[in-house]
Amino acid sequence: MNQGEFDIVIVGGGLVGASLALALAGQWRVALLERALPPLPAALPQDWDNRIFAISPGSQAFLAGLGAWPPLRAGCIREMDVRGDAGGSIHFDALELASEQLAATVENRGLQALLWQALQGRVELLAPASLHAVQFDADHVSLTLADGASIQARLAVAADGAYSWLREQAGIAFARQPYEQQGVVANFSCQRPHGDIARQWFGHDGILAWLPLPGNRISMVWSTGNQHATELLGMAPELLAARVAAAGGHGLGVLAPLCPAAGFPLSLGRAERSIGRRLALVGDAAHTVHPLAGQGVNLGFGDARVLADLLNAKPGRDPGDAMLLQSYARSRAEEVLLMQTVCDGLQKLFASTDPVLGCVRNMGLQLTDALGPLKRTLMRQAFR
Ligand SMILES: Cc1cc2nc3c(=O)[nH]c(=O)nc-3n(C[C@H](O)[C@H](O)[C@H](O)COP(=O)(O)OP(=O)(O)OC[C@H]3O[C@@H](n4cnc5c(N)ncnc54)[C@H](O)[C@@H]3O)c2cc1C
């Protein structure tokens, strides 16, 4: 059974794969293959997805250009208050960048549903679809689905996440360094207004972040050791809320749970190559970072934007052309390496129990806070 011939087939319809499909839809015949059911927005207003992402202004502009921004509900981070474990602190304010916000907070499910809605009728959507085999030939890629259907394309894109099946089939190794931590996520309503301020504490129990959601609500990401994570995930929702409120010094008063908590294992990961024969890797399939700076999906949107720009610049060209793919790999290497190095360095600096490092890291926060130009350079990198 032949399902069809396409210019580009994208495997994985998460935020990165779906945004890439939309960016290519006008110029190329695109198939998007997703193993899960198509995403649906929240059925009820009180349903909150526990996967909340901070979306940078640059990613927002990319999504707006695709007609997939803003989502129905988004929070705004105007300021960010970061505390070290021994008195150090740093404060970021969007005003310092002459901007209205540092980032927006959105639900994974809501944004994915918006992207998929925009894709209807514009690309071939195959979901749920299960892949069985792939073959990379000199002039095309052939994919066989579990139901026997086959797809041919001139370029395949792996957007199928950190455990990418397509990357593995292409024989591209992935260097993974587990942090032996999980990101425990949950949403809470809070007694006092959060003032659009994101709060983050680097402490002995890991890194705790509270991100503002619309109204009196916050999303928590607690990146913490596996044992502590298991303990948090095993708690009754009300007890977890009380623990989280206490860990944040009761700064927003009483917290009440809005959804069940979930845990995600954290690792630093990098594919040995971000391209192969008629193959490009994007998003978590190419790289994973520690969530302490909320940059993972933003890096993925950067991959999608750059790859789409290169492909759309020359519509008549072979989309699997090796030179084009090399340009893509070169364009993304520096930003990905920089972000991975910074996030990994910060994680290690604050995870260390060395008292000298403990002193240095808190002084570092204080000093950076006091040095306007350095601080603004950092902000431009992190919140662009
Ligand atoms: C706790 C935590 C907090 C985070 N917070 C932030 C944040 O605030 N900001 C930020 O930028 N990033 C954040 N991240 C990172 C972010 O979650 C990821 O970078 C992002 O989800 C990657 O998107 P993706 O589309 O590349 O991959 P995924 O979201 O993993 O999507 C992959 C898709 O591929 C599909 N798939 C998988 N295998 C197959 C297959 N064989 N065939 C077909 N389909 C397949 C999956 O079903 C899925 O839909 C956070 C991560 C964690 C763990």
The ligand as a Gaussian input file, in Angstrom:
#p B3LYP/6-31G(d) Opt

LIG

0 1
 C       10.501000      19.703000      33.614000
 C       10.750000      20.360000      32.298000
 C       10.446000      21.710000      32.120000
 C       10.710000      22.341000      30.906000
 N       10.433000      23.677000      30.783000
 C       10.730000      24.310000      29.617000
 C       10.479000      25.718000      29.455000
 O        9.977000      26.413000      30.356000
 N       10.821000      26.308000      28.278000
 C       11.385000      25.595000      27.267000
 O       11.732000      26.171000      26.232000
 N       11.597000      24.258000      27.384000
 C       11.293000      23.594000      28.522000
 N       11.520000      22.260000      28.635000
 C       12.039000      21.511000      27.477000
 C       10.894000      21.061000      26.558000
 O       10.030000      20.198000      27.272000
 C       11.449000      20.286000      25.364000
 O       12.599000      20.910000      24.864000
 C       10.379000      20.226000      24.252000
 O        9.221000      19.584000      24.704000
 C       10.934000      19.484000      23.027000
 O        9.960000      19.492000      22.021000
 P       10.070000      18.480000      20.794000
 O        8.891000      18.789000      19.921000
 O       11.435000      18.524000      20.217000
 O        9.951000      17.030000      21.443000
 P        8.742000      16.353000      22.224000
 O        7.955000      17.349000      22.996000
 O        9.338000      15.217000      22.967000
 O        7.796000      15.820000      21.055000
 C        8.137000      14.679000      20.300000
 C        6.880000      14.199000      19.578000
 O        7.238000      13.078000      18.765000
 C        6.302000      12.028000      18.944000
 N        7.009000      10.765000      18.676000
 C        7.958000      10.159000      19.425000
 N        8.393000       9.032000      18.823000
 C        7.695000       8.924000      17.659000
 C        7.699000       7.991000      16.603000
 N        8.503000       6.920000      16.601000
 N        6.855000       8.186000      15.566000
 C        6.035000       9.270000      15.529000
 N        5.991000      10.200000      16.510000
 C        6.820000      10.035000      17.562000
 C        5.838000      12.172000      20.394000
 O        4.580000      11.577000      20.587000
 C        5.797000      13.702000      20.534000
 O        4.561000      14.237000      20.131000
 C       11.268000      21.606000      29.836000
 C       11.553000      20.253000      29.998000
 C       11.301000      19.637000      31.216000
 C       11.632000      18.181000      31.383000

